[in-house]
Amino acid sequence: MTSSLEIKSAFNAIRAIDYTIILVRDWPAMRNFYEIVLGFPITRELSQAWIEYQIGPNTLALAQPKRLAADQPTQAGSASLQLAFKVDRDDVDRCAAELTSKGIALMEPPTDQPFGHRTLFFRDPDGNLLEVYAEI
C-alpha cells in the first residue's frame, strides 16, 4: 500500500518562482512608487496594463486586473501580499534613509531581529507590505 507521502506530485518539478505579479488598484501611484521611489528600471512594458521590472534573477510585474483576475480588489489598508527584498547589511539603513527622504512612512525602522535578519518594513501605495532585509 502506498502512503500519500510517497506519491510524487507533478508540482515537484517547480524549481523557482519565475515572476511575481502585483495586481494594481492605483496604476499611476504604483508605477511612480516602483519606478521613481524604489528606482526599479523597466525591462518590458507589454501594454498599458502590464509592466515588468528585473530584480536580480526575478521579474516583478505590475498588472491591472482583467480577464484572468476578476477578484474584487483587496480592501484599502489590507496587504494583498508581502515582498521581501534582500540587500547587504549596511543597505538596510541606507534604504530606510532614502525612503524617509522621499516621504515614505516606515512601518518599522531598521531592526535587528532575533532570527538573524535586519529588517525594514513599509507599504506601497496599494497597501502591500514591503520588507528590505539583510542576514546578520
ZITAWO-V59007 format. One line per field, one symbol per residue. phi: phi as a letter, one per 20 degrees, with the letter a starting at -180 (. if undefined). psi: psi as a letter, one per 20 degrees, with the letter a starting at -180 (. if undefined). burial: # if it has 16 or more other ideal C-beta (glycine too) atoms within 10 Angstrom, else .. A space follows every 10 residues. Layout:
# ZITAWO-V59007
phi->???
psi->???
burial->???
This chain:
# ZITAWO-V59007
phi->.eeffefeef ffffdaefbd ddeeedgfff ggffeefemf ffdbcfafcb cdcecleddd ddbegbgece fffffgndfe bcdddecfgf fgffffffff fenefefbfg beefencdcb cbcefenfed cdbcfc
psi->pprhhippqh iiipiqogqp poopgngggg ggghgggikp qphqohaijo qqppncjqpp qpqpqcginj qqqqqpipph rppppprqgh hghggggggh hjjppphprp poqijjqpqp prqrhjjqpq pprqp.
burial->.......... .......... #####.#..# #.##..##.# .......... ###.#...## ###....... .........# ..#.#.#... ###.##..#. ...#.....# ......#### ########## ####..
